[in-house]
Amino acid sequence: MPAFPAPAANLATACRPGCGACCIAPSITTPMPGMPRGKPAGERCLHLDEAMRCRLFGRPERPAFCGGLQPSREMCGEDRGQAIAWLARMERLTAP
């Protein structure tokens, strides 16, 4: 599981409704219900609901990696496309 560097200008923000970028762009190597091998980068997590919200949020089955991702202006950008691009770049930069 890649460890994303903390953004330099990590200004806390709320999740953008209907985004789900953090549940699509990064890889998750931790097993979770229905995904025993985690999920590859760029693949939608099966725990995203129709509104692009995590069904595991707040549950013990949620991978620690997911809980560690906190929305920020740098990570989320101006729209979903920018968020996916930033997360995909971090994935590439932290790949083994």
Secondary structure, 3 states (H helix, E strand, C coil): CCCCCCCCCCCECCCCCCCCHHHCCCCECCCECCECCCECCCCCCCCECCCCCECCCCCCCCCHHHHHCCCEHHHHCCCHHHHHHHHHHHHHHHCC
